Amino acid sequence: MAAHLMGNFAELKIFGWLIFAWGAALIAIAVLPSKEQVHSMTRRAAGVLGGSVFCFLAAILIWGDTTPLRNAFVAAAVAAAALSWYLGGHARKVDRAMK
């Protein structure tokens, strides 16, 4: 029984690395300048936070061996998602306040 659970956990770690790669790609897209799109720094920060949500969720599968560590990754993912959502929705207001 224990060997079966460990096998499934190893498969989840592989899936976690795929999710982590997806989050890293989203962060790279947000950070790297694009000629077609001109985004404010606030929108770029929202994109980085959005990608980091996937990285934090993947970290639960990859490194979340203990309950406190899993809880920390969940809290970080929720905080990053909330901040990304806020910045994405209020980018103009935040950009005006920053000027």
N, C-alpha and C positions, 0 to 999 in steps of 0.2 A: 504494500500500500504506500509506504513512504517513498519507494523508488518511483512509483507512478506519479506522485505529487511533485517530486523533484524534476521529473521529465517535463511535466507541464509548466513548471516554473521556468525552466530553461527556455522553453518555447515562448513564454511570455516575455522573457528578457530580450529575445531576438525581435519580437514585435515592438518592445519598448525602444530598441535602437532604431527601428524604422520610424517610429513616431518622433524620436529625438532628431533624426535627420530631417524630417519634414519641418519641425520647428526651427531648426537651424537654417533651412532654406528660406523659410518665411522671414527670419531675421535678416538674412543676407539680401533678400529682395527689398526689405524696408530700408536698409542702410545704404546699399549701393545706388548711386545716382542713375536716373534713367532720363534719356532725352525726351521721351514721349510724355512723361508725367513729371510735373513739378509739384512736389509735396512740401508742405511746411515742416519745420522741425518737430512740431507737435504731432503731426500725422505720422512722421517717421518714428517718433517715440511710441506712438500707439501701435504701429506695426511691429516694432521690436517687442513690445509687451505682449502683443498677440501671439507672436512666435514663441515667446518664452513660456506662455501657458502650455503649449504642446511639450516643450522641454521639461517643465516641471511635472506634467502628467506622466511623461515617459520615465522620468527619474523615479517615480513611484514603482514602476515595474522593474527598473534596472537595479536601483540601490535601496529600495524601501524595505529592507529586511526587518527593521524594528518598527513597532507602532509609533513611537515618538517621531521617528524620521519620516514615516509615511504621513503623519499628521502635519508635519512641517511642510512637506511638499504640497499637500492639498491646500494648506493655508496660503502658501506662496502662489499657487496656481489661481486660487480664487481672488487674491489681491491683485495679481497681474491682470486677470480678466476684467475685473471691475475698473481698474485704472485705465486699461486699454479702451474699454467701452466708453468711459467718461471722456477721455482725451479725444477719441475718434468722433464723438458726437458734439463736442464743444471746442473743436480745434480753432475755429475762427475767433471765438471769444478769448481763448487762452493766448492765441497769437497776438491779438490786439492788446491784451494786458501785458504781454512781454515786451512790447515796443516802447 
